[in-house]
Every structure is written in structure tokens, then in C-alpha cells.
Amino acid sequence: MERIARLVLKHRLVIGICWLVILAAAFMGVSHVSGRLSPQFSLPGQPGYLTNQKILQRYGMDGGQQPLVPIVTLPAGQTAVTSRAALAHAFVQLASMQPGSRVISYPSTGSRDFIGKDGRTTFALVYLSGYGPDDYTSAISQETTVLRRALPGATVQVTGLPALSGGSSNGSGIGILAEVLIGALGALVVLLVVFASFLALVPLLVAAASILTTFLLILGLTYLTDVSFYVQYLIALVGLGVAIDYSLLFVTRWREERAKGHDNETAVLNTMTTAGRAIAFSGGTVAIGLVSLVVLPVPFLRSIGIGGILIPAVSVLAGLTLLPILLSTIGPRVDWPRLRREGHESRPWARWANGVVRHRAIAAIAALVILGSLAFVATGIKVGEPQSSSLAHGGTAYQGIVTLQKEGMPTGVITPIQVLLPAGQSSRVTTARLQQVPGVYAVTSPAESLVSVLPRNETSTAAGQDTLSRVRAASPGAGIGGDGAQTADFVHAVYGNFPLMLSVIALFTFILLARAFRSLVLALKAVLLNLLSVSATFGALVLIWQDGYGSKTIWGVSATGAITDFVPLIVFAFLFGLSMDYEVFILSRMREAYDETKSTEQAIVHGLARTGRLVTSAALILIFAFVALASTPDNDVKIFATGLALGILLDAIIVRSILLPALMALLGQWNWWFPAWAQRLLFPFTRHP
């Protein structure tokens, strides 16, 4: 680290110019990133996805597409049966909106299951060809107009999962730029309190450089592979928090070195060998957590993982190159009026640490009860698509669901299951057999060798998944498609190998931390506490979103009944690394203190007194960023942001401020156990006595 620091300071002009060139290119390219991001969620190799692709190739209908569901209530005096010809004409016009579109309805199938108990209300399943997620708003408007013109006097409501996802309760959001500005404003307030000088602006400058540079790299990546549109949210707000956290650690230590009387260049060099080393290790732990996404056989998750790894990588690069240049040049001048100095430890945090050390057993038990209770709740997590009832609570799409239920038609019809029959198998026989399957509401055959099964319960629910399993069992040799089947395959593919993946990540993190702290016990404890912290976060997500204790009050969103399939994995990947940041910050300082004093209790008190305010401030900055992220209209992003915010809050308050020092006080000298064989394994090129 010292060699890197001397190299950076020696060539500060060249490195500074390089950063200016990179930022100029980023300014020009950042506006093009959003348009090149992909909304696709492909699952290569999975049976449900492959079946849906075969249906698309044969019939021009993507089996995995969530259909729009127009609901028509004819005027009094008319019935769906007597108006079959008019309805057929209207639905043909819908299909002609876009070549290749397909409509499944009462006129096309003759099934009375498409008609409500009043005889006047009927629904259809509309699969639009060539429409992406961003096109559904205009498609809904066009469908409504077409049906109203073709069926004068009829009431038209268009529902379905795509329509509900854009329901009025979700709003339109404030946009990524506004979210970043809100997060940056919250961060600025925290930084002004921490530094009490214009130095608070320096971490924001480094964060801006990190975010823009990461966007530039993502732009280049889009020319090589598809990159999920979720990446833009992660770069903007996770990048903001991570870059500022690293800068906060670095600048705080630099001020401390200056307070000791060192000249500015020496202060930068000393900071690089301490805080710089902690930043590098911290970036490594974040990257290791995100490797879990890169190795998965799911392209959109892989792109999120790659984008996520770029965030800490660029933040570390900026923290170890751009930040030393800024501090070595303008640092002393912007550190004004210096209302707060770093020459002394935080007295409140020293008193807190002493209290935890004195009451170590009580503190440890209390923290474990809180985290353990939440972790137990997490065992009830259901992974899948949210229920329609959680997606909207107003507007035409919501009223359409109400109409379906009022007329005795189950909401499961908006999540059809597609059955692709092998050659020679009769669709008529299959239709009759599937109609007898428990949980099935209706079965139709929209094309030769293709059967559509309408379940009573949405496939996102446990009952709907049971129906899907029974349909699979009753269709030997057939391909089972539809959005529900694709989701079930996703959960199996991703979470089936999760324990093995978790073990590998934990092992690599353990090795990295053992090298950083020169202790097997501290490394093992850090990994175990992190896993406990993440488990508790999942428990909080179950309570707030899956069970609805909070989502309705805060966001006006009812209990989802399940956590969207990919969200827990992304939360784990990011939170595992982000929360480890604080472990690295605190334990690095405790290790330094122990090397000086050889007293575990003094090391705990000194380390927490020096880093408690820093970790709390860093956590607040990240929480501000994730609260801003939760303002997006997408429920999946809301859940993800909630998970990260709660995870950081639990980690900073319960784990790092209470449980960590309490356990270290209980373990005493065992904290520093690092036998000779471990030294030889982890430092093979270093001579040991």
C-alpha cells in the first residue's frame, strides 16, 4: 500500500489527467446506457423456458409471456352467448393490432368458463407479439379503445399481471437522477456532521467519479452481452453509498494522521497503509459475495453480478488513486473551518464499548435473541412471484380483478399454464384429462398440440404451485410452459445449488479475512455473524412484505404472499459484502490496538471508540441511498432496497455495536489465535519464526 501511495503521489498529475479524460467520456456516454439495458429474463437450459421458446417458434406466442386480460361486460339485455359473433369480431381486431398476436376467448374456444355468472361478463387472454414491458401502457390503452369501439355500450377493463404491475398505487416514481440526488443530499448532511468542514464535499466528488466511471464500463459491457436494466439502480445508489463509505474511512484516518502532527504527504502515506488496506480488503469481500450471481446459469443475474462487482472495484480504485491526489493537493485547504478534529477518540463510543465489555454476556444474549428471532421467521420465506392483490389497489386493472371475482371467475386465470404436446398426442384427450385435475378451472386448446390450462389459484401462490405440479404429473412426455412453470424452474435452478455456493463464498471470505486480521477466530466469527445478519434481514423482509406488516402502511402495498424469486439472491449477494465492510473497518482498528497494547479489552474499547461514529455515519449514508431507491415504482426494487436498508441497519446497530464487541470480550485471548500452520498456509511466501 505504501508503494502504491508513493506511485500515486509521484505521478499525481498524470493520474489526475487520466481521471479527467475518463470522466469526460463518462459524461458523454452515460445518457446512452439506459437505452442499451435489457428487460429480458431468459433461463437457458431450463425446461419451462425451453418449452416457452418452442411455443413461440411454432405458434408465434411466447408461452412465458404474462397475457393481458381484457374483461368485457356487455350492456343490459345482451349476453356473451347471443353476442358471440360481435365478441369474435372485437377480439379479432385485438389480434390484428400486432401481427402474430393471439387471443384466447369464449368465441375462439366455445368454453363457457370464460363467461361470468351474470352471462354478460367475459374475459380473454391476449398475447401480444413484439411488445416489451415498456410497451404495455400503450397496448392497454389501444385494447380498451378497440373493444369500446367494437362493442358500443360495453364496460371494458384490462387487467393481468403486466397491467397490475403498472397500477395506480405504484405511481410513476421520481426517476434515477432524483433518487441519486436525494441519497446524495442525505449523505451530505451526514458528512457535514462528521467533518464539520468543506471536506464533506470530497467524498461526494469521489462518489460521482466512481458512479460515472462504472456507468461508462457498463456501456462498454452492453456491446459484449445483455445487461439487466436493474443494474442502473444498483450503480447509482449502491455505488453512491459504497464510494462514500470508503472515502469516509480514508478521510477520517487522514485527519487523524494530520492531528498527530504529520505533514500532509506523510499523513496520506500512513492513511494508505491503514485505511487504504482496509478499503482494499473490504472491496474484496463485496466482490466475493457478488461472485454468487456471476456463476449462476441465469444471464440477467450474471449481468447484475458483473455490474455489482464493478461498483466496489471502481470505488476502491477511486479511493486509492483519486482520493489521495485530492487530499494531497486541496485537502488541507478544504478542511475548513475544522469545527471538529480527529485527535481524540469518541468519548460516547468509548463509554458504550466499556459498558458492553462489562456486561458482555447480557449484551450477547440480547443481540442473539433479536437476530435469532428474525432468522427463525426467515425459515417461512416463500420465493416466487408476488400475488396480484399486492400489485395495485386502484385503477382499471384492479377493478378488472374485482370484476372477475365478483362474477365467480378465479384470479388464477391471469396466470395460464401452457402444455406443449408431443407429436401424435391428442389435444382432445389431454384436455379432458387435465380438466379433472384438482385446482384446474378451465382447459382449452388454442392450437394443435397446444393446451392452455387456467388454474383456480395464481401460480405465484402455494396452491397454484401445487396445481402446476399436478398438471406436470398428468402430462407425461409433454412440455410444461407458462410464466409460473418458468418461475418454478428458476427457483429450482438457482436455489438448488445455493448451499454449495454459500459454502464456497464463506470459505473464500474466511481466507481473505484470516489474512487481513491474522486470526482464524476473528475470520470465522465475522463470517458467522454475517450469515446471521443476512438471515435476520430475510426474516424482516418476510414480516414486512410477504406478511404485509408494514408494506401496506408505508407503501400502500398489500402482503405479497411471496418474495420475488430473484430478490433474496440479490439481497444476499450485496448485503453479505456491504455488511462485511463494517466488520473490516472495526476489526482492522481493533487489530492495530491489540498489536500495540496486547490487551483484548483495550483493543475492543479503542477500536469501537475510533470507528463507532464512522460506522454509524457510513450506515446512515447507505440507508439514505436505499430509502431513495425504495421510491421507485417497481415493487421488486422496493423489496430489494428495503432488504439492504434493514440489513445495514441491523448490522450497524445490533451486530457491530453490540454482538461483535460482546463476543470478542467473551472470547478474550482466543480472538487472536493464529497457529503456525495457518500462517504457513495463508502467508506461504513469508518467513515465520
JOVENBEL-V777939 format. One record per pair of residues at least 24 apart in sequence whose C-alpha atoms are under 8 Angstrom apart, sorted by the first residue. I is the first residue (numbers start at 1). GAP is how many residues later the second one is. Records with the same first field share a line. If there is no record, write none. Layout:
I=GAP  GAP
This chain:
1=271  272  275  276
2=267  268  270  271
5=263  264  267  315  316  319
6=263
8=313  316  317
9=315  316  319
12=313
15=306  307
16=306  309
19=303
22=191
23=186  189  190
25=191
26=186  187  189  190
27=185
29=187  190
30=182  185  186  189
32=187
33=182  183  185  186
34=195  198
36=183  186  191
37=185  189  190  191  192
38=188  189  190  191
39=93  94  189  190
40=188  260
41=258  259
42=256  257  258
43=254  255  256  443  447
44=253  254
46=440  443  444  447
47=432  433  434  439  442
48=431  432  433  434  437  438  441
49=432  437
51=369  428  429  430
52=429  430
55=365
59=388
60=40  41  69
61=39  40  41  66  67  68
62=65  67
63=355  418  419  420
64=417  418  419  422
65=62  417  418
66=61  94  95  96  348  349  416  417
67=58  59  60  61  93  94  95  347  348
68=57  58  59  72  90  91  92  93  94  95  346
69=54  55  56  57  89  90  91  345
70=53  54  55  56  73  74  86  87  88  89  330
71=50  51  52  53  85  86  87  88  329  333
72=48  49  50  51  82  83  84  85
73=47  48  49  81  82  83
74=46  47  77  79  80  81
75=45  78  79  80
76=44
78=42
79=40  41  42
80=35  39  40  41  42
81=38
86=64  65
87=64
89=61
90=56  57  60  61
91=56
93=53
94=49  52  53
95=31  33
98=30  31  32
99=30
100=28  29
101=25  26  27  28
102=24  25  26  27
103=24
104=342
108=338
109=335  336  337
111=333
113=296  328  329
114=295
116=288  291  292  293
117=290  291
118=289
121=286
125=289
133=29
136=26  27
137=26  29
157=239  240  242  243
158=238  239  242
159=237  238  239  241  242
160=237  254
161=227  253
163=234
164=224  227  228  233  234
165=226  227  469
166=225  226
167=224  225  226  227  228  230  231
168=224  225  226  227
169=222  223  224  225  387  388
170=221  222  463  464  465
171=462
172=460  461
173=458  459  460
174=457  458
175=457
176=57  60
179=58  446  449  450  452
180=56  57  60  445  448
182=442  443  446
183=54  57  438  441  442  443  444  445
184=56  441
186=435  438  439
187=433  434  437  438
190=427  430  431
191=57  426
194=146  423
195=143  144  145  146
196=141  142  143  144
197=137  138  139  140  141  142
198=136  137  138  139
199=132  135  136  137
202=45  121  124
203=40  41  44  45
204=40
206=37  38  41  112  113  116  117
207=32  33  34  36  37  108
208=32
209=109
210=29  33  101  104  105  108
211=24  25  28  29  100
213=101
214=96  97  100
218=89
226=73  74  77
227=73  76  77
228=72  73  75  76
230=74
231=72  73  76  77
233=396
234=74
235=72  73  76
237=388  389  392
238=73  384  387  388
239=72  73  76
240=382  385
241=377  380  381  384
242=69  70  73  336  380
243=69  72  73  76
244=374  377
245=373  376  377
246=33  69  70  73
247=72  76
248=366  370
249=26  336  365
250=25  26  69
252=90  362
255=86  87
256=85  86  87
259=82  83  84
260=83
264=64  68
265=63
268=56  59  60
272=48
276=43  44
278=306  307  310
279=37  40
280=36
281=231  232  235  303
282=295  298  299  302
283=29  30  33  294  298
284=228
285=224  227  292  295  296
286=26  288  290  291  292  294  295
287=25  26  290
288=217  220  221  289
289=216  283  284  285  287  288
290=283  284  287
291=214  282
292=209  210  213  281
293=276  277  280
296=198
297=196  197
301=265
308=266
345=261  264  265
346=263  264  266  267
347=262
348=261
349=259  260  261  263  264
350=255  256  258  259
353=251  252  255  256  308
354=251
356=302  305  306
357=244  304  305  308
359=303
360=301  302  303  305  306
361=301  305
363=295  296  299
364=294  295  298  299
367=287  288  291  292
368=291
371=161  162  165
372=160  164
373=163
374=161  162  163  164  165  166
375=157  160  161  162  163  164
376=160  163
377=162  163  165  166
378=157  158  160  161  162  164
379=160
380=162
381=157  158  161  165  181  182
382=164  179  180  181
383=108  179  180  181  182
384=76  77  103  104  107  178  179  180  181
385=75  76  102  177  178  179  180
386=74  174  175  176  177  178
387=71  73  74  173  174  175
389=169  170  171
390=167  168  169  170
391=166  167  169  244
392=165
393=164
410=31  46  47
411=45  46  47
412=42  43  44  45  46  47  52
413=28  41  42  43  44  45
414=40  44
415=39  40  43  44  67  68  69
416=36  37  38  39  66  67  68
417=35  36  37  38  51  63  64  65  66  67  68
418=32  33  34  35  62  63  64
419=31  32  33  34  56  59  60  61  62
420=29  30  31  58  59  60  61
421=28  29  30  56  57  58
422=27  55  56  57
423=26
425=24
427=24
430=45
433=41
434=37  40
437=30  33  34  37
438=29  32
439=24  25  28
440=27
459=25
460=24  102
461=100  101
487=78
490=75
491=74
511=171
514=168
515=167  168
516=72
517=70  71  74
518=154  156
519=152  153  154  155
520=151  152  153  154  158
521=149  150  151  152  153
522=149  150
526=54  57
529=126
530=46  49  50
531=45
533=114  117  118  122
534=38  41  42  113
536=111
537=106  109  110  113
538=30  105
540=103  106
541=98  101  102
545=94
563=76
564=72
567=69  72  73
568=72
570=70
571=69  72  73
574=70
575=69  72  73
578=70
579=68  69  72  73
582=33  70  74
583=73
585=26  30
586=25  26  29
600=64  65  68  69
601=64  67
604=57  60  61
608=49
612=45
615=37
616=36  37
619=29  30  33
622=26
623=25  26
